[in-house]
Structures are given as C-alpha cells and as structure tokens.
Amino acid sequence: MRTDPEAAADLTAAAVAGLLANGAESERIAERAAQVAGGAGGTATVTLGWSESSVTTTVPGHPPVERRFSAAPSVVGMNRVVGIDHAVNDFSGGRKTVRESLAAIDTARRQPLANVWLFAAACAVGACALAVIFGIDHWQGLLAIAVSAGLGAFVRRGIGRLGGSNFWQAGVAAFLAGLIGALAVDLDVSSPLRLIAVCPCMVLVPGPHLLNGAFDLAAGRIPLGLARLTFATVTLVAIAAGLLLGLAAGGATLVLDPAGREIPIALDALAGGVVAVCYGVFYSAPLRILIWPFLVGAGVHALRWVAIYHWHVESWVGAGLACLVAGFVLVPVSRRLQLPFSAIGFASVVSLMPGLLVFRTLAALSMLQDATGAQATELVQSAVDNANVAALTVMAMAIGFIVPTACYGLVQRLRTGTPVSW
C-alpha cells in the first residue's frame, strides 16, 4: 500500500530508534526498516550510530525524507524489541495504519523491563549456577553468592532510578560483591577461586554489547561497533574496579591463578541451561521463548565440556565452537519464529564470556605498583596471558555467530535469486 512519505519516514524512524535503543542487532534493525518502508511502497537507508542515527525513506514519485534521532543502544530490553517487531509485521501486512503502528511502537518502547523481584531472583540463581560451573563445593558459598547477587540487583535498579549510569550501577554492585567476598574470606568459607566475590560480578558482564560490537565491526559499521565495544569495555573496567576495591576494603585479594575444578558433564550442562534462562530474564525477554536458551545453552555447554576435557582444545576454542553450534541452531529458529536473536542466541552462550579473565588481568595490573623483580615479571605474564585468552575468547565467540549468520543469509539469497555480493 502507498503511504504519505512523511508518515512513512516517521514510522520507520520510530521503529529503528526503538530497536536500536533496546539492544537489537544492527542487521535486524536494517531489515525491519526495509520492511516498514516496503509496507509504505518505498525503500529505506539506515545509518546507525551511538549518539546520532538517521533513516532516509524514499517513496517513488516523492523526494527522499530523512529523519535524524538519538537512541544510544545502552539498554537490552527484548520485550520491547518483540513488541516493535509485532507492530512492524502488522503494518507491513496491512493490518494496521501508520497512526496505529506508531501508537503500538510507542507502547512497546514504554514497556517496563523485568520486574525487580524477578530480576533479583534471576541474578541470584544465575550467579549460583555459574558457581556450580566453576566448581563450588559447599552450600554456604552458594547461599552467600545468592544473597550478594540478589542485593546487587536491587542496588542496580535503585541507582538506575536515581539517574545513575550503567557504569555506576555495575561498579557499585561489584563493590558490594567484593565486600561480601572479603567477609567470606575472613570467615574461612571462601576457596582460592573467590567464587563468592566473582560470580555475582559475572552476571554483570555486558555480553550483548561485546557481541553486537563485534558484529558491527565485521559488517563494516566501524563507528557503531567501536562505540559498543567501548561501552562494554568501560563497563567491564567499572565491574573489575568495584570488585577489587570491595575485596581490598575487606582486606582480601583476588587470587590470580587458582587451581581449577572439573565437574560432571551433566551438572555443567544443566547449570549452563539455567544460566541461559537467567540471562534471558536479564534481557527482559518474554518468558515463553526461554525454552530455546535453556535447551541450546545446556547443549553447547556440554559440547564445550567435551571439547576441553576430551578433545583437549583451548578454552577459547571451546567457546567459539559452542557459539558456532548455537548459531547454526538458533539463527534459523529466530528467523522462522520471528524472535530476536539477542534474546535467544546471546542468552545461550553469554555465560562463556571471559569476565573472570578480565578481572584477573586488572587485578594483576593493580598489584604491579608494589611488586619488584620476579614477582613483577609473574604479574605481567599473568596479565598478558589472561588478557590474551579473554580477547581470543570474544573473537572466537563472535566468529562462531558470524559464520552461521552469513551462511543463512547466503542460502536465503540463493533461494530468492538475490545477487550475492562479497
């Protein structure tokens, strides 16, 4: 159907702004913009940025109409993304007018994020499941982790309501986790792994921003990709700083190279599935779709366990392999069922993000000022090794998702006869 070019531009810009501001992947945003413009009988060109973005809508017989807007992608709200998707589908399918679609998009953008009690429960359960994956061996530690992560969730929401930035929210929650972890050390209920301090911080790691940033770089959206990665990096630094300050305030430190623990594959898989569901709650994804992250998250955690302990590959290779399998399973699922890939794909594997390695890297660097001789050399080596593995892990995970996405796109183009560009 034909629509007034100005109205089509307003609707396209509203959809793009809503999707960008709530963590949708850039490729999905461009597809939705084309879908809205196509429903109006035209085409759309999208330029995405962190501080400013633009959409140019062209309807045959009329001059192009450009809309500029600001929508920083600092929030992950998959319930809002799903609502906007429904509005776009209704408009392109002729079931709603422009005015009705604009109202639906506005309603979707104002949906609340996950209820604070549900959010806190997911933080507590997710942090405990991560502790199981890392090999915690006593219930007192799990209880302390649950309390720490739950309190951190309330602190984050409270700071957010007062206008505090994402960095303050993550940093203060991590500081609280560090204090509780230091108390656990004093009470002799903490192992050298420091899981009581670390696991509540692991649920703060901005996995979607890291992966979306890597996707943007791979697609040539350099400014937006760098902005996403910078936001994620500063968030990680805030988390690590809060954790280390909290530990130091309680007279404890982060052990840089503790002995790891192996757990049974069934327990690892189950905990991986539970963590995936909890991350879906963090992203405010509709609860009905979280069966996909649970099943795939459990499956790829089991695959990574086999790869590391039986095939003897490096941990970052195992993470990349897990993402590769998750991508080949969930990219077609997300497209066919019209589900945001960020909600089911990222949630399934984001627990593999190397947050702990980043924390240990910064901990080693913080200890350098008082170190000399052989100790300084060991600290530098530890920092470099952990940072290297962390970077390789993020790179491998991004490639693991990029390959299935590219393959799916190629197959679709060949099916529809669309020219393939390399």
N, C-alpha and C positions, 0 to 999 in steps of 0.2 A: 504494500500500500504506500501511497505518497503522503508525506508529511511536510509541513512547513519547515524550511531549512533551519530557522532559528530555534524552533521547538525541538527538532532532531538534534541540534548541537547541544542544547540544554540537557536533554535526556542522556546523550552519550557521555557528556562531561560528568553528570551526576553519577552514572554507573561506574565510570572509570575512577573517579575520586573515591567512591565508596569502597571499591575493590582494592585500590592501592593502599588506602589508609588502614585496611584491616588484614593485610598480610597475604593477599592473593599473589600468585606467581605472575610475573610480567607477561609471559606468553598467554596466560589465561585472560589477563586484562585486555590485551590486544585483540584476542578472539572475541571477547564479549563486546568490545567497542565496534568491531566489524559487524557483529550480529545485530546490534541496535541500529547502526547506520543502514545495514541491509534491510531491516524491517521498515525503515523510512524511505527506501528506494535509493539509497546512496552508498557512499563509502566513507571510511574514517581512517585518519592517520594519527597515531598516538606517539607522543614524545613524553617519556616518564622521567621524573627527577625527584630528588628528595625534598627540596624546598619549593620547587615550582614545576608543574607539568602542563601539557597542553594537548588539546584534541582538535583536529581540523576535520570538520564534516563537510562532505561535498555531495549535493543533490543535483542530478543532471538538470541543466537549464537555469541553474542559480549559481552565483559566486560562492566560493568556499567560505565557511563560517568557522572562525577559530574561538575556542574558549580556553582561557588560562586559569589555573587554580592551584592552590597549595594543599597538599594532603600527604604529610610525612608518614611513611609506612613503618611507624614505630610500635603499632599495636597488632596483635594477632587475634582476630575475632571471627572465627569461622562460621558462627551462626549468622552474622551479618553478611558474610560472603554468600552463604546459601540463600538468604533472603533476597539479595540483589540478583543472584542468578535466576531465581524464580520470576522476579519482575522482568528481567530481560527476556526470558523464554516466553512469558505471557505477551509481551509487546511484539516480539518478532513473529509469534504465532497468531497475531491478530486478535487476541483475547482481551487486550486492554488498550486504551487510548494513551496518548502521550501524558496527559494530565494524570490519569490513573496510575500509570507506570512511575511517574515522578513521585507521586504520593507513596507508592509501595516501596520505592528505593529509600525515600526519607524515613519511612517506618523501619525498614531493615537496618539503616545506619544508626538508628536510635535504640536498637535492641540492647538490653543490658548484657554485659559479659557474664561469665559463670557466677552463680550465687556464691557469696563469700564463704559460706559454710561448706558447700560442695568443693570449692576451690581449695580451702584449707584441708579438707579430708583427702583430696587428690594429692596435695603436696606431701602430706604425712604418709600416705600409702605408697606413693611413688618413691619417696626417699627411702622408705624401708625396703621396697623391692630392689632398689639399686644397691642397698647394703647387702641384701642376700646375694646379688650377682657378684659383688666384690668379696664375699666370703665371711660375713659377720657370723659369729658363733655363739652369741648369748642374747637372751631375750631382754636383759636390762639395756643393752645397747640399742635394740630396736625401739624400745619404749622412749628412750632419750631422743632418738632420731625423729620419731613421730611427733613428740612434743615440740622439738626445735623447729621442724619444718612447718608444723601447723601454726605455731606462733609467728613464724616468719611470714606466712601467708597473710595473716591479719595485719601485721606491720606494713607489708607492702600495700595492701588495699588502703590502710589508713593514711599512709604517706601520699598515695595517689589522690585520695580525696582532698588532701590539703594542698594539692598542686605540685607535689614533689615529682621530679623527673624519674624516668626509668632507672637512671644511674643511682639516685638516692635510694629508691625502693630496693634495688638489688644489693647495694652496698650495705645498708643498714640491716637487712635480713641476714646477709652473710656475716656481719659483725656479731649479731645475736647467736648465730650458729657457732662462730668461733668461741664466744664466751662459754656457751653450754659445753662445747667440746673440751675446752680447757678445764672446766669443772669436772668433767668425766675423767680427765687425766688425773686430777687431784684425788678423786675418789677411787682411782685404780680400776675403773670399769671400761677404759679405752685401750685398744690394742695399738701397736705402732702404725697400723693403717689409718688411724684417726678418722674412722668412718662416721663417728658421731658428729664430728665437725664438718666433714667433707660432703656427706650425702645430702644434707639439707641445702648445700650450695649447688650441688649438681642439678637440682631441679630448677635452678635459676638460669642455667646456661641458655643463651639465645640461639638455639639450633636453627629455627626457621630463617632468621636473619643471615646467618652464615651460609646456609644452603641457597637461599634466594639470591644473595650477593654473588655467590659462585656461578649460579645460573645466568645472572645478568652479564657477568664478565664473559662467559662462554658465548653469549648471544651478541656480544658487541655493545651492550649498553654500559659502557665503561663508567660514566659519572654515577649512575644509579647503583651499579654494582659496588663501586668503591665506597659510596656513601653507606650502603647497607653493611658492608664489611667493617667500616669504621665504627658505625654504631654498635655492631656486635662486639668488636674488639674493646671499645671503651667500656661496654657493659661487663665484659669478662674481667677487665682490669679492676672495675669497681667491686665486683664479687671477690676477686682474689685479695684486694686491699682490705675489704671488710673482714674476710676470713682471717687473714694474717694479723690484723690489728686486734681482733677478738681473741685469738689464741695468745697473742703477746700480752694483752691486758690481763689474762688469767694465768700468765707465767708458763705457757706451753708453746711448742713449736710444731711445725708440720714436718714429719719425717719424710725425707726426700726419696729414699729408695727402700721401702719396707718389703719384706718377703710377701709375695702374692699367695693367694689361696685358690685351689681348684674346687669347684662344686659340681655335683652331678648334672648331667646334661638336662634331665627332666626338670630339675629345680631351676636351672638357668633359663630354660625356655619358658616355663610358667611365669617366672619373675619378669622376663622380658615382655611377655604379653601384658602383664598387669601394668608395667611401667608405660607401655604404649597407650593403654586406655587412659592412664592418668595424664599423660601429655595431651591427649585429645581433650580432656577436661580443661587443662590449662589454656588451650586454644579456643575454648568455648564452642567446641564442635557439637552439633546435635548428638545426643546420646545414642540415638538409633543407629548411627553409622559406625560406632566404635567397635563393632564386632570385627571389622576389617583390620584395624590396627592390632587388635588382640591376636587374631589368627596369624597374620603375617609377621607381627612383631615376635611372637613365640617361635615361628618357623625360622626366621632369619637369625634369631639368637642361637637356636640350636645349630644352624649351619655354621655360624661363626665359631661356636664351641668346637665343632668337629674340625674346622679349618685350622684352628690354633693348636688344639691338643692332639689331633691325629694326623693332620697333614703338615703340621709344624710350620705354618706360614707366619709372617709377622702380623701383629695385631692390626696394623693399618690396612693390610691386605684383606684380612678377615672382615673388617668394617666395610671396605669397598665392595667385597663380594656380597655381603648382606644387602647393601643398597642396590646392587645390580639385580639381584633376585627380587627384592621388594619392588623395584621399579618395573620389571617385566610383568609382575603380577598386578600391580596397582595402577599403572598408567592406563591400561585398557579399562579397568574397573571404574576409575574415576571419570573417564570419558563417557563410557556407556551409561553409567548411573548418574551422571551429572553431579559428581561430588568433587569438592575442592581437593586437589592433590595434596595441598599443605595440611589438610585435616587428617588424611589417612596415610599418606606416604611419609611425610616428615615425622608424624607421631610414631610410626612403626619403628623408626631407626634412630631417632634423635638421642636416645639414651646411650648410643655409641659415640656421641660427640666427646672429644678428648678434654673435657673441662678439668679433670683431675690433673692432667699433664700440664695444663696452663697454670694451675695453682702451684704445682711443684716448681715450675720454671720461675715464676715470680718469687716464690719462697727462697729458692737458691740465690737469685739475684739480690734479694734483701739481706741475705747473710754475708754477702761478699764484703761489705764495708768493714766487718770485724775479722775477716779471715786473712791469713797470710800463708805463704809457702804452699805446701802440698794440699792443705785444706782449701785454699783459694782455687787451686787447679781442679780439685774434685768438684767444687761448686760450679765452676764454669763449665766443666764437662757435663755435669748433671743438667744444668740449664739448657745447654745446647742440645743434648740428647732428647730431653723432654719436649723442647720446642720443635725440634725436627720431626719427631714422631707425631706431635699434635698437628703440625702443618700437613704432613703426609696423610694423616687420617682424614682431615677435612677435604683435602684434594681427592683422595680415593672415594670418599662418600659422594662428593659432587659428581665425579665422573661416573660412579655407579648409577646415579639417577639420570645423568645427561644422556648416556648411551641408550637406555630404553625409550626415553622421550624422543630422541632423534629417530630411532628405528620405527617407532609407532607413527611419527609424522611422515616418514618416508613411505611406509606401507599405505597410509591414507592418501597420500598424493598420487601414488601409482594406481590405487583403486579408482580414484576420481579423474585420473588423467591430467592432473595439475602438473605443470612443468616443475621439475626438480632443480633447485639452484644449490650450488656447492660453494 
